[in-house]
Amino acid sequence: MIVLGLTGSIGMGKSTTANMFRERNILVYDADAAVHELYEAGGAAVGPLSERFPEAHKNGGIDRAILRDLVVGKPEAMSDLEAIVHPLVGQTQLAFRQSALEAKALFVVLDIPLLYETGGDQRCDYVAVVTAPASVQRERVLSRGAMDEAEFETILAKQMSDADKRAKADFVISTAFGLSFTESHVEAIIALMTELATETP
């Protein structure tokens, strides 16, 4: 089974691209969704996070906005958060891989925003980076109204630059020229991965 990592900076269109793989019956692991489940009532992260960050415990789960305020700009708190959450996310990814193996999937996609930043690319056979011009990225993010320019810049500062990601990637998928253009790249990658997986003994 071939593992394709899918990553890209905020506002690049990674989630839309990941859905294109799903629509073509490719199994996709969603790291963000895994974290959401861990934070929801009954999630595995609720207990340990509530002990470390009691203010973030709301309605039986973890309030992500409050948690973000508690850790942003505080290296020690951020380290504590990562020490709790990263191993739990890792377990969900291992469970996904095992399920895919049992389903005899030829290849799967790991949709992970901070793939390179966390060293996750070392556990992938290939990596595809979703990209768009910086001006397009900025317009997309700010037009959502979910964050201001300062918050956007803070997030960018924590991520590897788009240029560095593209330089490290096996595949680069542009979302700057419309959905059909992006879909053609996705379909080409699916065809190649399927071919390579079929040839692998």
DADA-V43820 format. One record per residue. PHI is phi in whole degrees, -180 to 180 (999 if undefined). PSI is psi in radians with two decimals (NA if undefined). Layout:
BEGIN
phi=PHI psi=PSI
phi=PHI psi=PSI
END
This chain:
BEGIN
phi=999 psi=2.19
phi=-89 psi=2.40
phi=-111 psi=2.08
phi=-107 psi=2.05
phi=-80 psi=2.38
phi=-121 psi=2.13
phi=-145 psi=3.06
phi=164 psi=2.62
phi=-70 psi=2.92
phi=-55 psi=2.39
phi=79 psi=0.14
phi=-88 psi=-0.24
phi=99 psi=0.39
phi=-65 psi=-0.75
phi=-65 psi=-0.72
phi=-62 psi=-0.73
phi=-66 psi=-0.73
phi=-60 psi=-0.68
phi=-65 psi=-0.52
phi=-64 psi=-0.65
phi=-66 psi=-0.77
phi=-60 psi=-0.76
phi=-62 psi=-0.34
phi=-104 psi=0.43
phi=64 psi=0.53
phi=-96 psi=2.34
phi=-72 psi=2.23
phi=-125 psi=2.21
phi=-90 psi=2.22
phi=-109 psi=1.83
phi=-64 psi=-0.68
phi=-63 psi=-0.75
phi=-64 psi=-0.65
phi=-62 psi=-0.73
phi=-65 psi=-0.74
phi=-56 psi=-0.78
phi=-65 psi=-0.66
phi=-65 psi=-0.53
phi=-88 psi=-0.30
phi=-74 psi=2.82
phi=-51 psi=2.23
phi=90 psi=-0.12
phi=-72 psi=2.68
phi=-66 psi=-0.38
phi=-88 psi=-0.22
phi=-62 psi=-0.82
phi=-60 psi=-1.04
phi=-64 psi=-0.60
phi=-70 psi=-0.61
phi=-66 psi=-0.58
phi=-69 psi=-0.71
phi=-82 psi=-0.63
phi=-129 psi=1.23
phi=-59 psi=-0.49
phi=-65 psi=-0.42
phi=-85 psi=-0.11
phi=-82 psi=1.95
phi=-137 psi=2.33
phi=52 psi=0.66
phi=83 psi=-0.08
phi=-130 psi=-2.86
phi=-110 psi=2.19
phi=-81 psi=1.96
phi=-64 psi=-0.63
phi=-66 psi=-0.76
phi=-66 psi=-0.76
phi=-60 psi=-0.74
phi=-59 psi=-0.76
phi=-64 psi=-0.52
phi=-77 psi=-0.37
phi=-114 psi=-0.42
phi=-62 psi=2.21
phi=79 psi=0.14
phi=-126 psi=1.59
phi=-54 psi=-0.71
phi=-67 psi=-0.75
phi=-65 psi=-0.70
phi=-64 psi=-0.70
phi=-63 psi=-0.70
phi=-64 psi=-0.75
phi=-60 psi=-0.85
phi=-65 psi=-0.63
phi=-65 psi=-0.52
phi=-83 psi=-0.82
phi=-83 psi=-0.71
phi=-58 psi=-0.78
phi=-63 psi=-0.62
phi=-68 psi=-0.70
phi=-65 psi=-0.69
phi=-59 psi=-0.67
phi=-65 psi=-0.68
phi=-67 psi=-0.61
phi=-69 psi=-0.71
phi=-63 psi=-0.69
phi=-64 psi=-0.69
phi=-63 psi=-0.82
phi=-60 psi=-0.75
phi=-64 psi=-0.74
phi=-63 psi=-0.70
phi=-66 psi=-0.69
phi=-62 psi=-0.75
phi=-66 psi=-0.52
phi=-82 psi=0.01
phi=58 psi=0.69
phi=-68 psi=2.40
phi=-73 psi=-0.70
phi=-155 psi=2.73
phi=-132 psi=2.86
phi=-117 psi=2.31
phi=-106 psi=1.88
phi=-88 psi=1.73
phi=-132 psi=1.95
phi=-56 psi=-0.79
phi=-103 psi=0.79
phi=-59 psi=-0.91
phi=-70 psi=-0.69
phi=-64 psi=-0.51
phi=-102 psi=0.05
phi=78 psi=0.19
phi=-65 psi=-0.36
phi=-64 psi=-0.38
phi=-68 psi=-0.29
phi=-104 psi=0.27
phi=-118 psi=2.63
phi=-80 psi=-0.63
phi=-143 psi=2.79
phi=-132 psi=2.34
phi=-114 psi=2.26
phi=-107 psi=2.24
phi=-91 psi=2.29
phi=-141 psi=2.87
phi=-162 psi=2.80
phi=-59 psi=2.62
phi=-57 psi=-0.64
phi=-66 psi=-0.67
phi=-68 psi=-0.76
phi=-57 psi=-0.87
phi=-61 psi=-0.79
phi=-62 psi=-0.75
phi=-61 psi=-0.85
phi=-66 psi=-0.85
phi=-71 psi=-0.49
phi=-71 psi=-0.31
phi=-70 psi=-0.46
phi=78 psi=0.13
phi=-87 psi=-0.30
phi=-151 psi=2.73
phi=-93 psi=-3.14
phi=-64 psi=-0.63
phi=-65 psi=-0.73
phi=-66 psi=-0.68
phi=-61 psi=-0.78
phi=-65 psi=-0.62
phi=-63 psi=-0.76
phi=-65 psi=-0.77
phi=-59 psi=-0.67
phi=-65 psi=-0.45
phi=-89 psi=-0.21
phi=-102 psi=2.59
phi=-60 psi=2.52
phi=-63 psi=2.65
phi=-58 psi=-0.70
phi=-62 psi=-0.74
phi=-67 psi=-0.68
phi=-64 psi=-0.78
phi=-62 psi=-0.65
phi=-66 psi=-0.54
phi=-88 psi=-0.32
phi=-75 psi=2.70
phi=-83 psi=-0.58
phi=-134 psi=2.50
phi=-120 psi=2.16
phi=-113 psi=2.00
phi=-89 psi=2.39
phi=-111 psi=0.31
phi=-87 psi=-0.15
phi=-123 psi=0.47
phi=97 psi=2.84
phi=-65 psi=-0.68
phi=-62 psi=-0.69
phi=-63 psi=-0.80
phi=-64 psi=-0.74
phi=-61 psi=-0.63
phi=-64 psi=-0.63
phi=-69 psi=-0.75
phi=-60 psi=-0.79
phi=-65 psi=-0.63
phi=-66 psi=-0.69
phi=-67 psi=-0.73
phi=-60 psi=-0.78
phi=-61 psi=-0.76
phi=-68 psi=-0.80
phi=-61 psi=-0.70
phi=-64 psi=-0.73
phi=-63 psi=-0.81
phi=-65 psi=-0.71
phi=-67 psi=-0.60
phi=-71 psi=-0.57
phi=-80 psi=-0.37
phi=-69 psi=2.22
phi=-67 psi=NA
END
